[in-house]
Amino acid sequence: MDELRLKRYRDKINYIVDKIKDLPKIAKTELEKDGIFYAIQTSIEAMLDIIAMIVKDLGIPVKDDVTNISTIIKKRNIEPKLGEDLHRANGLRNILVHRYNRVDEEIVLDSIGDIKGLLFEWLDVIEEVLDELCKPQRS
């Protein structure tokens, strides 16, 4: 993998970590709540981008988010629940993006710990895959 591609991965990984590591569970103001929702939304988007990048770098055609997640779950023999949880997080992201049906903000705020844990679990998977992709190829 070339340095520029690896840098793109690292930038997205660092973005996720920076946005979620100290994310508060309680918003003191409307502005802070909007910031929390934006951090969640964009962190999930960044994770889905990374998964699509990995699918491509594994030589598999990139498809929609659901298919890409399922592909990684199967290829890496990962517990299916991790994929299901990311599917649900993606649904939450869609709700936040479009603010469907006046989002139940308490449910979103109450799920911050779960979302953070999920994204950190996926980052562990991503790091393992990157380690393998960056190993020198034997001829």
QUIURCOR-V630369 format. One record per backbone hydrogen bond with DSSP energy under -0.5 kcal/mol. NH is the residue of the N-H (numbers start at 0). CO is the residue of the C=O. Records with the same first field share a line. If there is no record, write none. Layout:
# QUIURCOR-V630369
NH->CO + CO
This chain:
# QUIURCOR-V630369
5->1
6->2
7->3
8->4
9->5
10->6
11->7
12->8
13->9
14->10
15->11
16->12
17->13
18->14
19->15
20->16
22->19
32->28
33->29
34->30
35->31
36->32
37->33
38->34
39->35
40->36
41->37
42->38
43->39
44->40
45->41
46->42
47->43
48->44
49->45
50->46
51->47
52->48
53->49
54->50
55->51
56->52
57->53
58->55
59->54
67->63
68->64
69->65
70->66
71->67
72->68
73->69
74->70
75->71
76->72 + 73
77->72
81->78
82->78
83->79
84->80
85->81
86->82
87->83
88->84
89->85
90->86
91->87
92->88
93->89
94->90
95->91
96->92
97->93
98->94
99->94
101->98
104->102
106->103
107->103
108->104
109->105
110->106 + 107
111->108
114->110
115->111
116->112
117->113
118->114
119->115
120->116
121->117
122->118
123->119
124->120
125->121
126->122
127->123
128->124
129->125
130->126
131->127
132->128
133->129
134->130 + 131
